[in-house]
Each structure stands twice: as structure tokens, then as C-alpha cells.
Amino acid sequence: MAQINDASSKIAQAKEVGAESLAPYEYYYATSHLTKAMSEAAEGDYSDAIDFAEVAQQYADKAIKLSREARGGAGR
């Protein structure tokens, strides 16, 4: 599913910018929602999988933003 792949990519980006320590709530919230999205997709509940993947992507984006801000250069 495209949404799960997109969320997974965003979480990988978040990890690269140090979100595990700089934005841990957002990072782990995103990862837990990605895990749930994959579980729902495996069970064939694609609507819920999409919803969980979208939340995962939103929180991964927040984690990236907060991590960059914490490093003193949003986007640098």
C-alpha cells in the first residue's frame, strides 16, 4: 500500500534527523501507528490501515520538523 510505504519513508527520514531523541513522542507515536497500519493491512482491513498510515505520516512529519528545529536550523 502506498500510504504505508510513504509513512515508512517518512519515519526513516525522522530517524535520520535524530527524532528518536529530539522528538521521541512524535517519533514513537508514528512508529506505533505504522505498525498498526501494517497489521490492519495484513488482516485485510484496508480502510483502517490507510487511516493509521496517514496518522503515522503526519506524526513523522512533526517529528522531522521538531528535530530540525531542535538542531537549530529548520531544513538546513
PDB file with SEQRES, HELIX, SHEET and CRYST1 records, atoms N, CA, C and O in Angstrom:
SEQRES   1 A   76  MET ALA GLN ILE ASN ASP ALA SER SER LYS ILE ALA GLN          
SEQRES   2 A   76  ALA LYS GLU VAL GLY ALA GLU SER LEU ALA PRO TYR GLU          
SEQRES   3 A   76  TYR TYR TYR ALA THR SER HIS LEU THR LYS ALA MET SER          
SEQRES   4 A   76  GLU ALA ALA GLU GLY ASP TYR SER ASP ALA ILE ASP PHE          
SEQRES   5 A   76  ALA GLU VAL ALA GLN GLN TYR ALA ASP LYS ALA ILE LYS          
SEQRES   6 A   76  LEU SER ARG GLU ALA ARG GLY GLY ALA GLY ARG                  
HELIX    1 AA1 ALA A    2  GLU A   16  1                                  15    
HELIX    2 AA2 ALA A   19  LEU A   22  1                                   4    
HELIX    3 AA3 PRO A   24  ALA A   42  1                                  19    
HELIX    4 AA4 TYR A   46  ALA A   70  1                                  25    
CRYST1    1.000    1.000    1.000  90.00  90.00  90.00 P 1           1          
ATOM      1  N   MET A   1       0.839  -1.190   0.000  1.00  0.00           N  
ATOM      2  CA  MET A   1       0.000   0.000   0.000  1.00  0.00           C  
ATOM      3  C   MET A   1       0.875   1.242   0.000  1.00  0.00           C  
ATOM      4  O   MET A   1       1.856   1.341   0.737  1.00  0.00           O  
ATOM      5  N   ALA A   2       0.499   2.166  -0.832  1.00  0.00           N  
ATOM      6  CA  ALA A   2       1.276   3.394  -0.992  1.00  0.00           C  
ATOM      7  C   ALA A   2       1.370   4.197   0.305  1.00  0.00           C  
ATOM      8  O   ALA A   2       2.430   4.733   0.629  1.00  0.00           O  
ATOM      9  N   GLN A   3       0.273   4.280   1.040  1.00  0.00           N  
ATOM     10  CA  GLN A   3       0.282   5.070   2.272  1.00  0.00           C  
ATOM     11  C   GLN A   3       1.252   4.491   3.297  1.00  0.00           C  
ATOM     12  O   GLN A   3       1.945   5.234   3.993  1.00  0.00           O  
ATOM     13  N   ILE A   4       1.300   3.175   3.387  1.00  0.00           N  
ATOM     14  CA  ILE A   4       2.211   2.538   4.337  1.00  0.00           C  
ATOM     15  C   ILE A   4       3.654   2.787   3.913  1.00  0.00           C  
ATOM     16  O   ILE A   4       4.508   3.069   4.753  1.00  0.00           O  
ATOM     17  N   ASN A   5       3.926   2.685   2.622  1.00  0.00           N  
ATOM     18  CA  ASN A   5       5.280   2.950   2.140  1.00  0.00           C  
ATOM     19  C   ASN A   5       5.680   4.405   2.379  1.00  0.00           C  
ATOM     20  O   ASN A   5       6.815   4.680   2.766  1.00  0.00           O  
ATOM     21  N   ASP A   6       4.758   5.331   2.151  1.00  0.00           N  
ATOM     22  CA  ASP A   6       5.038   6.747   2.381  1.00  0.00           C  
ATOM     23  C   ASP A   6       5.337   7.003   3.863  1.00  0.00           C  
ATOM     24  O   ASP A   6       6.287   7.710   4.200  1.00  0.00           O  
ATOM     25  N   ALA A   7       4.522   6.427   4.730  1.00  0.00           N  
ATOM     26  CA  ALA A   7       4.732   6.602   6.167  1.00  0.00           C  
ATOM     27  C   ALA A   7       6.063   5.993   6.593  1.00  0.00           C  
ATOM     28  O   ALA A   7       6.787   6.574   7.401  1.00  0.00           O  
ATOM     29  N   SER A   8       6.374   4.846   6.059  1.00  0.00           N  
ATOM     30  CA  SER A   8       7.636   4.188   6.384  1.00  0.00           C  
ATOM     31  C   SER A   8       8.829   5.043   5.964  1.00  0.00           C  
ATOM     32  O   SER A   8       9.812   5.147   6.698  1.00  0.00           O  
ATOM     33  N   SER A   9       8.744   5.647   4.798  1.00  0.00           N  
ATOM     34  CA  SER A   9       9.811   6.525   4.316  1.00  0.00           C  
ATOM     35  C   SER A   9       9.963   7.749   5.214  1.00  0.00           C  
ATOM     36  O   SER A   9      11.079   8.154   5.538  1.00  0.00           O  
ATOM     37  N   LYS A  10       8.850   8.327   5.608  1.00  0.00           N  
ATOM     38  CA  LYS A  10       8.888   9.499   6.485  1.00  0.00           C  
ATOM     39  C   LYS A  10       9.498   9.143   7.844  1.00  0.00           C  
ATOM     40  O   LYS A  10      10.263   9.925   8.407  1.00  0.00           O  
ATOM     41  N   ILE A  11       9.161   7.973   8.361  1.00  0.00           N  
ATOM     42  CA  ILE A  11       9.717   7.550   9.642  1.00  0.00           C  
ATOM     43  C   ILE A  11      11.222   7.328   9.513  1.00  0.00           C  
ATOM     44  O   ILE A  11      11.978   7.650  10.430  1.00  0.00           O  
ATOM     45  N   ALA A  12      11.650   6.790   8.402  1.00  0.00           N  
ATOM     46  CA  ALA A  12      13.085   6.620   8.161  1.00  0.00           C  
ATOM     47  C   ALA A  12      13.781   7.981   8.121  1.00  0.00           C  
ATOM     48  O   ALA A  12      14.877   8.136   8.660  1.00  0.00           O  
ATOM     49  N   GLN A  13      13.148   8.963   7.486  1.00  0.00           N  
ATOM     50  CA  GLN A  13      13.697  10.319   7.459  1.00  0.00           C  
ATOM     51  C   GLN A  13      13.782  10.890   8.866  1.00  0.00           C  
ATOM     52  O   GLN A  13      14.774  11.520   9.233  1.00  0.00           O  
ATOM     53  N   ALA A  14      12.735  10.664   9.649  1.00  0.00           N  
ATOM     54  CA  ALA A  14      12.714  11.164  11.021  1.00  0.00           C  
ATOM     55  C   ALA A  14      13.861  10.559  11.829  1.00  0.00           C  
ATOM     56  O   ALA A  14      14.511  11.249  12.614  1.00  0.00           O  
ATOM     57  N   LYS A  15      14.095   9.290  11.632  1.00  0.00           N  
ATOM     58  CA  LYS A  15      15.186   8.635  12.345  1.00  0.00           C  
ATOM     59  C   LYS A  15      16.534   9.233  11.944  1.00  0.00           C  
ATOM     60  O   LYS A  15      17.412   9.415  12.788  1.00  0.00           O  
ATOM     61  N   GLU A  16      16.695   9.537  10.652  1.00  0.00           N  
ATOM     62  CA  GLU A  16      17.940  10.118  10.153  1.00  0.00           C  
ATOM     63  C   GLU A  16      18.257  11.471  10.776  1.00  0.00           C  
ATOM     64  O   GLU A  16      19.425  11.806  10.972  1.00  0.00           O  
ATOM     65  N   VAL A  17      17.225  12.249  11.088  1.00  0.00           N  
ATOM     66  CA  VAL A  17      17.464  13.569  11.687  1.00  0.00           C  
ATOM     67  C   VAL A  17      17.462  13.530  13.211  1.00  0.00           C  
ATOM     68  O   VAL A  17      17.486  14.574  13.862  1.00  0.00           O  
ATOM     69  N   GLY A  18      17.435  12.328  13.776  1.00  0.00           N  
ATOM     70  CA  GLY A  18      17.557  12.184  15.225  1.00  0.00           C  
ATOM     71  C   GLY A  18      16.277  12.298  16.014  1.00  0.00           C  
ATOM     72  O   GLY A  18      16.304  12.619  17.202  1.00  0.00           O  
ATOM     73  N   ALA A  19      15.156  12.040  15.372  1.00  0.00           N  
ATOM     74  CA  ALA A  19      13.860  12.204  16.035  1.00  0.00           C  
ATOM     75  C   ALA A  19      13.671  11.264  17.225  1.00  0.00           C  
ATOM     76  O   ALA A  19      12.891  11.564  18.128  1.00  0.00           O  
ATOM     77  N   GLU A  20      14.367  10.146  17.237  1.00  0.00           N  
ATOM     78  CA  GLU A  20      14.228   9.229  18.377  1.00  0.00           C  
ATOM     79  C   GLU A  20      14.558   9.929  19.691  1.00  0.00           C  
ATOM     80  O   GLU A  20      13.937   9.652  20.717  1.00  0.00           O  
ATOM     81  N   SER A  21      15.528  10.830  19.661  1.00  0.00           N  
ATOM     82  CA  SER A  21      15.893  11.538  20.885  1.00  0.00           C  
ATOM     83  C   SER A  21      15.411  12.990  20.905  1.00  0.00           C  
ATOM     84  O   SER A  21      15.194  13.552  21.978  1.00  0.00           O  
ATOM     85  N   LEU A  22      15.243  13.602  19.729  1.00  0.00           N  
ATOM     86  CA  LEU A  22      14.854  15.009  19.683  1.00  0.00           C  
ATOM     87  C   LEU A  22      13.346  15.232  19.677  1.00  0.00           C  
ATOM     88  O   LEU A  22      12.872  16.283  20.107  1.00  0.00           O  
ATOM     89  N   ALA A  23      12.606  14.266  19.201  1.00  0.00           N  
ATOM     90  CA  ALA A  23      11.136  14.347  19.181  1.00  0.00           C  
ATOM     91  C   ALA A  23      10.581  12.947  19.444  1.00  0.00           C  
ATOM     92  O   ALA A  23       9.885  12.380  18.602  1.00  0.00           O  
ATOM     93  N   PRO A  24      10.894  12.394  20.622  1.00  0.00           N  
ATOM     94  CA  PRO A  24      10.552  10.987  20.866  1.00  0.00           C  
ATOM     95  C   PRO A  24       9.057  10.689  20.858  1.00  0.00           C  
ATOM     96  O   PRO A  24       8.648   9.640  20.359  1.00  0.00           O  
ATOM     97  N   TYR A  25       8.236  11.580  21.395  1.00  0.00           N  
ATOM     98  CA  TYR A  25       6.791  11.313  21.422  1.00  0.00           C  
ATOM     99  C   TYR A  25       6.266  11.160  20.001  1.00  0.00           C  
ATOM    100  O   TYR A  25       5.594  10.180  19.680  1.00  0.00           O  
ATOM    101  N   GLU A  26       6.576  12.130  19.160  1.00  0.00           N  
ATOM    102  CA  GLU A  26       6.080  12.110  17.784  1.00  0.00           C  
ATOM    103  C   GLU A  26       6.642  10.920  17.011  1.00  0.00           C  
ATOM    104  O   GLU A  26       5.927  10.266  16.251  1.00  0.00           O  
ATOM    105  N   TYR A  27       7.927  10.649  17.213  1.00  0.00           N  
ATOM    106  CA  TYR A  27       8.569   9.546  16.501  1.00  0.00           C  
ATOM    107  C   TYR A  27       7.937   8.204  16.871  1.00  0.00           C  
ATOM    108  O   TYR A  27       7.571   7.423  15.993  1.00  0.00           O  
ATOM    109  N   TYR A  28       7.811   7.942  18.155  1.00  0.00           N  
ATOM    110  CA  TYR A  28       7.265   6.643  18.568  1.00  0.00           C  
ATOM    111  C   TYR A  28       5.761   6.538  18.327  1.00  0.00           C  
ATOM    112  O   TYR A  28       5.245   5.442  18.112  1.00  0.00           O  
ATOM    113  N   TYR A  29       5.062   7.656  18.359  1.00  0.00           N  
ATOM    114  CA  TYR A  29       3.641   7.659  18.002  1.00  0.00           C  
ATOM    115  C   TYR A  29       3.496   7.269  16.536  1.00  0.00           C  
ATOM    116  O   TYR A  29       2.619   6.482  16.180  1.00  0.00           O  
ATOM    117  N   ALA A  30       4.355   7.820  15.696  1.00  0.00           N  
ATOM    118  CA  ALA A  30       4.342   7.484  14.268  1.00  0.00           C  
ATOM    119  C   ALA A  30       4.674   6.013  14.053  1.00  0.00           C  
ATOM    120  O   ALA A  30       3.995   5.329  13.286  1.00  0.00           O  
ATOM    121  N   THR A  31       5.708   5.524  14.721  1.00  0.00           N  
ATOM    122  CA  THR A  31       6.097   4.122  14.511  1.00  0.00           C  
ATOM    123  C   THR A  31       5.017   3.162  15.004  1.00  0.00           C  
ATOM    124  O   THR A  31       4.781   2.128  14.378  1.00  0.00           O  
ATOM    125  N   SER A  32       4.367   3.486  16.106  1.00  0.00           N  
ATOM    126  CA  SER A  32       3.318   2.587  16.592  1.00  0.00           C  
ATOM    127  C   SER A  32       2.120   2.578  15.638  1.00  0.00           C  
ATOM    128  O   SER A  32       1.492   1.538  15.440  1.00  0.00           O  
ATOM    129  N   HIS A  33       1.806   3.726  15.053  1.00  0.00           N  
ATOM    130  CA  HIS A  33       0.712   3.770  14.084  1.00  0.00           C  
ATOM    131  C   HIS A  33       1.072   3.049  12.790  1.00  0.00           C  
ATOM    132  O   HIS A  33       0.208   2.442  12.158  1.00  0.00           O  
ATOM    133  N   LEU A  34       2.329   3.110  12.396  1.00  0.00           N  
ATOM    134  CA  LEU A  34       2.757   2.361  11.220  1.00  0.00           C  
ATOM    135  C   LEU A  34       2.627   0.860  11.467  1.00  0.00           C  
ATOM    136  O   LEU A  34       2.164   0.118  10.601  1.00  0.00           O  
ATOM    137  N   THR A  35       3.036   0.427  12.643  1.00  0.00           N  
ATOM    138  CA  THR A  35       2.906  -0.989  12.996  1.00  0.00           C  
ATOM    139  C   THR A  35       1.453  -1.426  12.940  1.00  0.00           C  
ATOM    140  O   THR A  35       1.137  -2.496  12.418  1.00  0.00           O  
ATOM    141  N   LYS A  36       0.574  -0.600  13.476  1.00  0.00           N  
ATOM    142  CA  LYS A  36      -0.858  -0.919  13.465  1.00  0.00           C  
ATOM    143  C   LYS A  36      -1.401  -0.908  12.035  1.00  0.00           C  
ATOM    144  O   LYS A  36      -2.240  -1.739  11.687  1.00  0.00           O  
ATOM    145  N   ALA A  37      -0.932   0.018  11.213  1.00  0.00           N  
ATOM    146  CA  ALA A  37      -1.365   0.068   9.814  1.00  0.00           C  
ATOM    147  C   ALA A  37      -0.992  -1.219   9.094  1.00  0.00           C  
ATOM    148  O   ALA A  37      -1.796  -1.772   8.344  1.00  0.00           O  
ATOM    149  N   MET A  38       0.222  -1.692   9.320  1.00  0.00           N  
ATOM    150  CA  MET A  38       0.657  -2.931   8.675  1.00  0.00           C  
ATOM    151  C   MET A  38      -0.155  -4.121   9.166  1.00  0.00           C  
ATOM    152  O   MET A  38      -0.467  -5.028   8.394  1.00  0.00           O  
ATOM    153  N   SER A  39      -0.492  -4.117  10.438  1.00  0.00           N  
ATOM    154  CA  SER A  39      -1.307  -5.188  10.999  1.00  0.00           C  
ATOM    155  C   SER A  39      -2.706  -5.191  10.387  1.00  0.00           C  
ATOM    156  O   SER A  39      -3.233  -6.241  10.019  1.00  0.00           O  
ATOM    157  N   GLU A  40      -3.287  -4.021  10.286  1.00  0.00           N  
ATOM    158  CA  GLU A  40      -4.625  -3.911   9.698  1.00  0.00           C  
ATOM    159  C   GLU A  40      -4.606  -4.333   8.229  1.00  0.00           C  
ATOM    160  O   GLU A  40      -5.522  -5.014   7.768  1.00  0.00           O  
ATOM    161  N   ALA A  41      -3.578  -3.937   7.499  1.00  0.00           N  
ATOM    162  CA  ALA A  41      -3.474  -4.315   6.087  1.00  0.00           C  
ATOM    163  C   ALA A  41      -3.338  -5.828   5.952  1.00  0.00           C  
ATOM    164  O   ALA A  41      -3.932  -6.430   5.056  1.00  0.00           O  
ATOM    165  N   ALA A  42      -2.565  -6.438   6.830  1.00  0.00           N  
ATOM    166  CA  ALA A  42      -2.382  -7.891   6.788  1.00  0.00           C  
ATOM    167  C   ALA A  42      -3.693  -8.631   7.048  1.00  0.00           C  
ATOM    168  O   ALA A  42      -3.900  -9.739   6.552  1.00  0.00           O  
ATOM    169  N   GLU A  43      -4.575  -8.006   7.834  1.00  0.00           N  
ATOM    170  CA  GLU A  43      -5.872  -8.604   8.134  1.00  0.00           C  
ATOM    171  C   GLU A  43      -6.917  -8.263   7.073  1.00  0.00           C  
ATOM    172  O   GLU A  43      -8.059  -8.714   7.154  1.00  0.00           O  
ATOM    173  N   GLY A  44      -6.527  -7.471   6.086  1.00  0.00           N  
ATOM    174  CA  GLY A  44      -7.456  -7.121   5.021  1.00  0.00           C  
ATOM    175  C   GLY A  44      -8.344  -5.929   5.325  1.00  0.00           C  
ATOM    176  O   GLY A  44      -9.268  -5.642   4.565  1.00  0.00           O  
ATOM    177  N   ASP A  45      -8.083  -5.233   6.417  1.00  0.00           N  
ATOM    178  CA  ASP A  45      -8.890  -4.063   6.785  1.00  0.00           C  
ATOM    179  C   ASP A  45      -8.190  -2.812   6.256  1.00  0.00           C  
ATOM    180  O   ASP A  45      -7.557  -2.069   7.007  1.00  0.00           O  
ATOM    181  N   TYR A  46      -8.319  -2.599   4.952  1.00  0.00           N  
ATOM    182  CA  TYR A  46      -7.550  -1.563   4.278  1.00  0.00           C  
ATOM    183  C   TYR A  46      -7.962  -0.146   4.659  1.00  0.00           C  
ATOM    184  O   TYR A  46      -7.125   0.756   4.668  1.00  0.00           O  
ATOM    185  N   SER A  47      -9.205   0.058   4.963  1.00  0.00           N  
ATOM    186  CA  SER A  47      -9.654   1.388   5.358  1.00  0.00           C  
ATOM    187  C   SER A  47      -8.963   1.830   6.647  1.00  0.00           C  
ATOM    188  O   SER A  47      -8.455   2.949   6.732  1.00  0.00           O  
ATOM    189  N   ASP A  48      -8.946   0.959   7.637  1.00  0.00           N  
ATOM    190  CA  ASP A  48      -8.263   1.281   8.893  1.00  0.00           C  
ATOM    191  C   ASP A  48      -6.755   1.383   8.679  1.00  0.00           C  
ATOM    192  O   ASP A  48      -6.095   2.221   9.293  1.00  0.00           O  
ATOM    193  N   ALA A  49      -6.218   0.543   7.820  1.00  0.00           N  
ATOM    194  CA  ALA A  49      -4.782   0.597   7.536  1.00  0.00           C  
ATOM    195  C   ALA A  49      -4.406   1.959   6.962  1.00  0.00           C  
ATOM    196  O   ALA A  49      -3.385   2.534   7.341  1.00  0.00           O  
ATOM    197  N   ILE A  50      -5.219   2.469   6.057  1.00  0.00           N  
ATOM    198  CA  ILE A  50      -4.955   3.782   5.472  1.00  0.00           C  
ATOM    199  C   ILE A  50      -5.013   4.862   6.545  1.00  0.00           C  
ATOM    200  O   ILE A  50      -4.159   5.747   6.585  1.00  0.00           O  
ATOM    201  N   ASP A  51      -6.015   4.792   7.410  1.00  0.00           N  
ATOM    202  CA  ASP A  51      -6.150   5.785   8.482  1.00  0.00           C  
ATOM    203  C   ASP A  51      -4.929   5.782   9.391  1.00  0.00           C  
ATOM    204  O   ASP A  51      -4.392   6.843   9.711  1.00  0.00           O  
ATOM    205  N   PHE A  52      -4.489   4.610   9.806  1.00  0.00           N  
ATOM    206  CA  PHE A  52      -3.322   4.519  10.685  1.00  0.00           C  
ATOM    207  C   PHE A  52      -2.059   4.999   9.971  1.00  0.00           C  
ATOM    208  O   PHE A  52      -1.215   5.657  10.579  1.00  0.00           O  
ATOM    209  N   ALA A  53      -1.928   4.673   8.695  1.00  0.00           N  
ATOM    210  CA  ALA A  53      -0.751   5.100   7.929  1.00  0.00           C  
ATOM    211  C   ALA A  53      -0.714   6.617   7.780  1.00  0.00           C  
ATOM    212  O   ALA A  53       0.356   7.223   7.844  1.00  0.00           O  
ATOM    213  N   GLU A  54      -1.864   7.224   7.583  1.00  0.00           N  
ATOM    214  CA  GLU A  54      -1.918   8.681   7.462  1.00  0.00           C  
ATOM    215  C   GLU A  54      -1.508   9.361   8.758  1.00  0.00           C  
ATOM    216  O   GLU A  54      -0.783  10.355   8.733  1.00  0.00           O  
ATOM    217  N   VAL A  55      -1.963   8.838   9.886  1.00  0.00           N  
ATOM    218  CA  VAL A  55      -1.563   9.394  11.179  1.00  0.00           C  
ATOM    219  C   VAL A  55      -0.060   9.200  11.382  1.00  0.00           C  
ATOM    220  O   VAL A  55       0.626  10.098  11.870  1.00  0.00           O  
ATOM    221  N   ALA A  56       0.440   8.039  11.011  1.00  0.00           N  
ATOM    222  CA  ALA A  56       1.877   7.779  11.129  1.00  0.00           C  
ATOM    223  C   ALA A  56       2.672   8.796  10.324  1.00  0.00           C  
ATOM    224  O   ALA A  56       3.687   9.313  10.791  1.00  0.00           O  
ATOM    225  N   GLN A  57       2.213   9.075   9.127  1.00  0.00           N  
ATOM    226  CA  GLN A  57       2.929  10.035   8.279  1.00  0.00           C  
ATOM    227  C   GLN A  57       2.862  11.445   8.863  1.00  0.00           C  
ATOM    228  O   GLN A  57       3.856  12.172   8.837  1.00  0.00           O  
ATOM    229  N   GLN A  58       1.720  11.832   9.381  1.00  0.00           N  
ATOM    230  CA  GLN A  58       1.580  13.159   9.987  1.00  0.00           C  
ATOM    231  C   GLN A  58       2.539  13.326  11.162  1.00  0.00           C  
ATOM    232  O   GLN A  58       3.202  14.356  11.291  1.00  0.00           O  
ATOM    233  N   TYR A  59       2.609  12.316  12.009  1.00  0.00           N  
ATOM    234  CA  TYR A  59       3.480  12.414  13.184  1.00  0.00           C  
ATOM    235  C   TYR A  59       4.950  12.283  12.823  1.00  0.00           C  
ATOM    236  O   TYR A  59       5.802  12.850  13.509  1.00  0.00           O  
ATOM    237  N   ALA A  60       5.263  11.560  11.779  1.00  0.00           N  
ATOM    238  CA  ALA A  60       6.647  11.512  11.303  1.00  0.00           C  
ATOM    239  C   ALA A  60       7.055  12.891  10.784  1.00  0.00           C  
ATOM    240  O   ALA A  60       8.173  13.343  11.031  1.00  0.00           O  
ATOM    241  N   ASP A  61       6.153  13.556  10.068  1.00  0.00           N  
ATOM    242  CA  ASP A  61       6.427  14.914   9.604  1.00  0.00           C  
ATOM    243  C   ASP A  61       6.670  15.862  10.784  1.00  0.00           C  
ATOM    244  O   ASP A  61       7.585  16.684  10.753  1.00  0.00           O  
ATOM    245  N   LYS A  62       5.843  15.735  11.819  1.00  0.00           N  
ATOM    246  CA  LYS A  62       6.024  16.564  13.018  1.00  0.00           C  
ATOM    247  C   LYS A  62       7.366  16.267  13.673  1.00  0.00           C  
ATOM    248  O   LYS A  62       8.062  17.183  14.110  1.00  0.00           O  
ATOM    249  N   ALA A  63       7.728  14.994  13.741  1.00  0.00           N  
ATOM    250  CA  ALA A  63       8.998  14.612  14.349  1.00  0.00           C  
ATOM    251  C   ALA A  63      10.177  15.186  13.571  1.00  0.00           C  
ATOM    252  O   ALA A  63      11.156  15.641  14.161  1.00  0.00           O  
ATOM    253  N   ILE A  64      10.079  15.163  12.248  1.00  0.00           N  
ATOM    254  CA  ILE A  64      11.139  15.735  11.414  1.00  0.00           C  
ATOM    255  C   ILE A  64      11.261  17.236  11.675  1.00  0.00           C  
ATOM    256  O   ILE A  64      12.359  17.757  11.871  1.00  0.00           O  
ATOM    257  N   LYS A  65      10.137  17.910  11.674  1.00  0.00           N  
ATOM    258  CA  LYS A  65      10.134  19.362  11.884  1.00  0.00           C  
ATOM    259  C   LYS A  65      10.723  19.714  13.247  1.00  0.00           C  
ATOM    260  O   LYS A  65      11.590  20.582  13.348  1.00  0.00           O  
ATOM    261  N   LEU A  66      10.255  19.045  14.286  1.00  0.00           N  
ATOM    262  CA  LEU A  66      10.747  19.343  15.630  1.00  0.00           C  
ATOM    263  C   LEU A  66      12.230  19.024  15.774  1.00  0.00           C  
ATOM    264  O   LEU A  66      12.960  19.751  16.447  1.00  0.00           O  
ATOM    265  N   SER A  67      12.668  17.964  15.159  1.00  0.00           N  
ATOM    266  CA  SER A  67      14.079  17.586  15.234  1.00  0.00           C  
ATOM    267  C   SER A  67      14.964  18.611  14.543  1.00  0.00           C  
ATOM    268  O   SER A  67      16.027  18.973  15.048  1.00  0.00           O  
ATOM    269  N   ARG A  68      14.522  19.066  13.404  1.00  0.00           N  
ATOM    270  CA  ARG A  68      15.296  20.091  12.687  1.00  0.00           C  
ATOM    271  C   ARG A  68      15.332  21.391  13.471  1.00  0.00           C  
ATOM    272  O   ARG A  68      16.364  22.059  13.530  1.00  0.00           O  
ATOM    273  N   GLU A  69      14.202  21.750  14.073  1.00  0.00           N  
ATOM    274  CA  GLU A  69      14.166  22.964  14.883  1.00  0.00           C  
ATOM    275  C   GLU A  69      15.078  22.826  16.102  1.00  0.00           C  
ATOM    276  O   GLU A  69      15.765  23.774  16.481  1.00  0.00           O  
ATOM    277  N   ALA A  70      15.080  21.651  16.708  1.00  0.00           N  
ATOM    278  CA  ALA A  70      15.913  21.430  17.890  1.00  0.00           C  
ATOM    279  C   ALA A  70      17.403  21.519  17.554  1.00  0.00           C  
ATOM    280  O   ALA A  70      18.220  21.879  18.401  1.00  0.00           O  
ATOM    281  N   ARG A  71      17.738  21.191  16.329  1.00  0.00           N  
ATOM    282  CA  ARG A  71      19.135  21.281  15.884  1.00  0.00           C  
ATOM    283  C   ARG A  71      19.520  22.701  15.490  1.00  0.00           C  
ATOM    284  O   ARG A  71      20.672  22.971  15.150  1.00  0.00           O  
ATOM    285  N   GLY A  72      18.554  23.598  15.538  1.00  0.00           N  
ATOM    286  CA  GLY A  72      18.857  24.998  15.293  1.00  0.00           C  
ATOM    287  C   GLY A  72      18.847  25.426  13.837  1.00  0.00           C  
ATOM    288  O   GLY A  72      19.411  26.467  13.500  1.00  0.00           O  
ATOM    289  N   GLY A  73      18.235  24.666  12.988  1.00  0.00           N  
ATOM    290  CA  GLY A  73      18.195  25.064  11.588  1.00  0.00           C  
ATOM    291  C   GLY A  73      17.134  24.330  10.832  1.00  0.00           C  
ATOM    292  O   GLY A  73      17.432  23.363  10.132  1.00  0.00           O  
ATOM    293  N   ALA A  74      15.922  24.753  10.948  1.00  0.00           N  
ATOM    294  CA  ALA A  74      14.819  24.090  10.257  1.00  0.00           C  
ATOM    295  C   ALA A  74      15.116  23.963   8.770  1.00  0.00           C  
ATOM    296  O   ALA A  74      15.128  24.953   8.039  1.00  0.00           O  
ATOM    297  N   GLY A  75      15.354  22.742   8.339  1.00  0.00           N  
ATOM    298  CA  GLY A  75      15.580  22.472   6.943  1.00  0.00           C  
ATOM    299  C   GLY A  75      17.009  22.581   6.474  1.00  0.00           C  
ATOM    300  O   GLY A  75      17.285  22.362   5.295  1.00  0.00           O  
ATOM    301  N   ARG A  76      17.923  22.911   7.360  1.00  0.00           N  
ATOM    302  CA  ARG A  76      19.328  23.043   6.951  1.00  0.00           C  
ATOM    303  C   ARG A  76      20.074  21.753   7.028  1.00  0.00           C  
ATOM    304  O   ARG A  76      21.264  21.708   6.716  1.00  0.00           O  
TER     305      ARG A  76                                                      
END                                                                             
